[in-house]
Amino acid sequence: MRAVPCCGGLDVAKAQRDMALRPSGERWAVPNDASGGTTLVDRRQARHPTLMVLEAPGGLERAVTGALATAGLPVVVGHPRQVRDGARATGQVATPDAWEARALAHCADVLRPPRRPLPDAQTPEWRALLGRRQPLSVLRTAAPHRRTGTRERLTTDMAAPIPWRNERLATRDDALETVRRASPLWRDNDALLQRAPGMGPVCARTFLRALPALGTRTRQQSAAVVGVAPLHGDRGTLRGRRPMWGGRAHVRAVWSIGTLVATRDHPRRKAFSERLLAAGKGKKVALTAWRRKLLTSLNAMLKQWTPWQAQEVEG
């Protein structure tokens, strides 16, 4: 008998992997180890899945995602917030592993999230190094501020970890540079990005790690991913301001510093900000407008493979 195509949801935990299928409603669990991964792939191949969705629980999904992709099975790593919102929309409040797998299967069957190319072998290493660098940088920046106003007896103790953090940051930067040089594409993209105003090594590497699709999307999509796109909530006769929310906060934080440097050091861009301030806009509004303007230029640079020019590049 020919197997009926189906959609599946996979919930990955430390101890086991729970699988659910639609429309059959079949469910089972396998251990989260090599033998369980082999069993999961074999059972999935026997059922001819059209799509399989799993959540991203902090890196536990990488091994099973690689095994499924190697076997040629269609797999998508869904955004946890979107999956949970979809489960709540169906009235599901409890969150045991079996129910999570069922919610993921429902997401695969109804929403059909688009498949995206999986990262290569070097990308996880790059992301891990840069992800570790970020908290170290935050702690190093916060330490001098915390010492201000602190009793003298505590300042020595608070200053003790600073040399260690500086050493670890330097080690992370060397490792990032080694990984970057190993990839011709990253090396070329990094050199291209750093030619833009306000783009230093840290900012360029953050873009390469957190925005791998930059240059393949529209300027509106890129602005929404970073979180600098105005999103309106107009309904009926209600009209109001256009707030910006969501997006990738760590990219936006690094990009804000780069934008501020570009605004101060380039007269043409400084005039743009001053014109907005003269029109009654707030400083943060002017800074955000310039962040989006520069992001549009960076997106166009990578899309058209055009180096930065004095005349603005339109996306």
ABEGO torsion letter per residue (X at the ends): XBBBBBBBBBBBBAABBBBBBOAAGBBBBBBBBAAAAAAAAAAAAAAGBABBBBBBBGGAAAAAAAAAAAAGBBBBBBBAAAAAAAAAAAGBABABAAAAAAAAAAAAAAAGBBBBBBBBAAAAAAAAAAAAAAAAAAAAAAAAAAABGBBAAAAAAAAAAAAAAAAAAAAAAAAAAAAAAABAAAAAAAAAAAABBGBBAAAAAAAAAABAABGABBAAAAAAAAGABBBBABBEABBBBBBBBEEBAAAAAAAAAAAAAAAAABAAAAAAAAAAAAAGBBAAAAAAAAAAAAAAAAAAAAAAGBBBBABBBBX
